[in-house]
Amino acid sequence: MHPALRLRPLLPLIALGLVAGCATKAPSVRESAEFVSAPLRDAELMPEINEDRSNVKVIVVPAEEGADRLVREAALGRHLSGTIGQLLGGRGIEVVDENLASGLGDALKRAELTSTGKGDAYAGPKVANFTVKASISSSNYGASYQAAQRFTDKKGKVTVIPATYNHSANMSATVRVYEMPSLRLVGSVNIKGSTSFSDERTQANVGTGVAMLRKAAENATGANRTELLNLFATKGYVVARRMHSKNKNSVFQVSIGKIDGLKAGDQVDIFSVRPAEKSLLKNAPATEEIFVASGVVAPMLLTDTTAWISLEDDAQAVKIRRGDLVKQKHTKGFMESLNKALQ
């Protein structure tokens, strides 16, 4: 069966999912006058809101390549890191030259061995908030030969399919993000990508293998862009609550706005930050983030430094506190979701 025919029954379901995801109606600017101030209790752990609006700064170090000869020929580690840097830079994250952070490579090796995440793990120049390091876990390139084929139908018509070389490449890697200067691991994403082509002339060769492995790395970054960007999701805090004078639905003001990348319709998640349970682990985190609710940025009163959030489920409004953590949520577009499903 042709691939397009197999996908066709899925498309109405996917379309319904997209429609369902847009069901929340955020208050408009015109409706903002109908919202009045409402009481809001403080969170158990109140944050210190940082008024420094400077961009997040990240160092992307070359990925670990392993011993594979073709991977080294392709300089795949540096190519993958460059691709990740371009993705982050395109979303307003400042990518800092790794050479400005002297001694970072050795500090990362020590942190990976000890997993301490101490405040003094990196003592060099303070030029970035995070370090990104990828490790290539697998890679493959190959080409197969398919001999020419000749067919004759019942009417004597001859069809010739020429010989072809079928090339394919794939790679996978783990991308880890470390907080600086503690070098505490804050998140990781497993990525994978592939590419292929066929023609009548090109036999397997190093040059083609190099180009295809690099393309597979680019595809891996693109296919997992949402997961990678969510590692650096814009964060803020709940600061106020308003309630509609008639239907009693709530909206919540948060401490991030347009200069932080928010726009009307963006999705956010709200978390309660609480003391973590006592653990026997030496380096267990002191706090934990507990999901409370999801919402969307409303068009009403969106400013450079603040925004108002309309909840997807207003029944969760009673659980939200002043000081709760808010994270912007990057979501997959239709084609990104479809491409990832077909990998």
C-alpha positions, 0 to 999 in steps of 0.5 A: 500500500502506498504510504500516503494511503496509509496516513490518510485515515489518521489525518481527520484525527490529527485535525480534531486534535489540533482543533481541540488544542485551540478550544480555550478562549482567552479574554480579549482587551475589550473584556479586561475592564470586566475583571476585578482584583481578587485575593491570592494567597502566598506560596509556601516558598516565596521567590526573589523575582529577578528584575534583570531582563538580560537574555539567557546566555549559553555555551555549547561545547563540542559534542563527544564523538566516540571512536568511530572513524567516519564520525571523526572525519565528519567532525560530527561533534562540532557540527551537531553542537553548531546546529544546536547553537543555531537553534538556540540563537534563533530563539533569542538565547545568546550563545557565548563563545566557549573560548571565553570560559577557560577551564570549562571542559575540565570542570565538566569532566569532573562534574560528570564523574562526581555528580556533585553540582556544588556551587564552586564546580566551575571557578572560571569567568562567569560568562554564561548561565548554562552549558550544553553538551551532547554525546553521540551514542550511535551513528551509521552510514551505508549504501546498497546496490540494486541491480537493473531490472527488466520487465516485459508485459503481456503486450510485449512492452519492455520496462527497464528500471536502471541500477541504483545505489541506495544511501542511508545514514542515521545518528542519535545523541544525548543532549545535556544542560548544566547550570553554571557555575554549579554544573548541576544537571538541569535536564537532558534530551535524547535526539535522533535523525536520519536521511537517505537518497538514491541515484544511479552513479554514486557508490558508497564513499567517505565524502557522501558518508560525511555529508549524510551524517551531518545532515542526519545531525541537522535533522535530529536537531530539527525533529527535537527542537521543541524538547530542546527549547523547553530546556530553556523555557522562559520562567516567571512567577504569578504575581496577581489574580483578577476575577471576571465580575460575571462568570467568576473565571480567573486570570493571573498576572505573571512576571514575564512579558513580550521582551521575554518572548511571550505573545498572545496565545502562547501556552504556559504551565504553572508549578508549585515549588515546595520543599523536597522530602528528606532523602538519603542521597547526598546531593538530592535537590532541596525543592521540587516542582509540582504541576498545578495548571496549564494556561494561555497568554491572554491578549489583555494588557500584555506588556513588555514585562508582564502578561495575564494567563487564562487557565485551560481549566478554571477549576484549578484557579483555587490551587494557584498561589502568588509566587508559583513558578510559570514556564513558557511551553514550546509546542510542536507544530503539525508538521513537526509532530507528523515528521517525528511520528514517521521517524 
